Amino acid sequence: MGAAGVEAGTEIAGRYRALRPLQRGAMGQVWVARDTEAGADVALKVIQPALAADPHYAARFQREIAAAMRVQHPNVVRVLDAGRAADGTLFCVMELLEGRDLARELYARAVRGESAAMAARQSATVRTSSPSATKHGQSL
């Protein structure tokens, strides 16, 4: 089982089937998952079981979801669903966006000798003009 109690093939909330890990953080993991009802791939964020059982961390995750759902902007990933599965798993479903990871892009630019400010400015322009930039798991 993965750090967040999920492995490939795990089904969450009777609807989302984990396909492959996308990102891992201190609180949990983000997976590429299949929404079996909609027939589409999504990003599925799950919290580690020990943290999901802790009221402090569960409340923190729920506040994060509530805040994310209030943000409506083309450069911010949309939250599609969230909740607690019957087995206690805390999850958040987001639109799946493919693209380059910002940290890797900044590192690659630094290796080429570009300043961080220039790289950040150019990356922001790319993110604004390209909705396919990866935005998942940044707050794990």
N, C-alpha and C positions, 0 to 999 in steps of 0.2 A: 504494500500500500504506500502511496506517496505521502509526503509531509502533510498534506491537507486531507488525508483519508480517502484520496481518490486515485484511481489508476485507469488506464485505458479500458474503456468498456463500461465503467461505472455509470449508472443512471441516477440522476439527481431529480427529485420532485416528479418522478414518473414521466419526464418529458425531455430532459437534457442528457445526452450520452457523451461522456468525455472521450475525445479522440486522441489528442496529444497535448503534452504540456507546452505552454507558451512562455510563461514567466513565473518566477518563484520569488517570494519575499518573506519578510519576518512573520507576517500574520497568516500567510496562506499561499495559494497558487492560482494562476490563471491558466485555463485550458481552452484549447479549441474544442468546441463541443457541437453536436448536432441537435438542433431543436427538432425532435421527431414529429411534432404537431405541425410546425410551419415548413418543415423540409429544408431548413437553411442552417448554415454554420454560424455559430455565435461564439463570443468569448464568455467563458464561465469562470467566475471568480469564486473560490471556496476558501473558507477559513479553517485553520487547523482545528481538529475536534476538541482539543484541550482548551483552546481559546474560545471556541464557540460555546463551550459549557460555562465559561466565566462571564458573569453578568456585565462586568466592566468592559471587556472586549466585545461582547455581543452588542452592547449599547453603542460603542464606538463605531462598529461596522454599520449598524443601522443608521447612525447619524451621517456617516460617509455616504451611504446610499441616498438618504433623503436630500443631502446637499447636492449630490451629482444629478439627481432627478430634476432639481430646480434650475440647473444650468442648461440653457438652450443656445448653442453656438456651433457653427460649422467646424470649428477646430477642437471640439470637445466630444468625446465618444458618448453616445446615447445609452442610457440604462433602459433595458427593455423589460426586465422582470427582476424580482428579488424576493427572498423569503427564507424560511427555515423549513427544510424537508422533514418528512416524518421521522427520519433517523436522527434528527437534530443538526444536520449539516446546514450551516449558514451559507447562502449563495447569492450571487448577483450576476445577472445575465446582461451582457452589453453587445452592441453591434460589433462584429468582427471586422477589423480594418487591417489590411496588409500593407506593409511598407518597411522603411528602414527605421531602426531603433535610434532615437536621438542621441543617446550616450555613445553608441558606436560611431555615429556620424561625426560627432564632436571630436572623438578620439582620432578618427581617421584624418580629420582636418588639422588637428594639432600635430600629428605626425608629419603632415605636409608643410608645417610651418605657419599655418594660418592662425591668426589671433582668435582667442575664444569669443571675443566680442563680434568679430567679423563672421565667424562660423555661426554663432547664435542668431545674428541678424539675418544671414542668408537662409538658415534652417527655418526661421520663423516665416520667411517669405515662401519657402517651399511648402511648409505646413498650411499656410493660408491658401495657396493656390492648388494644393493637392490633398483632397480629402482622404487619400489612401495612406497617409502617414500613420504609423503604429502609435497608439495612445494607451494601450492596456497595461495594467499592473503598475502604474506609476506610483500608486499610494499604498502598495502592499506593505 
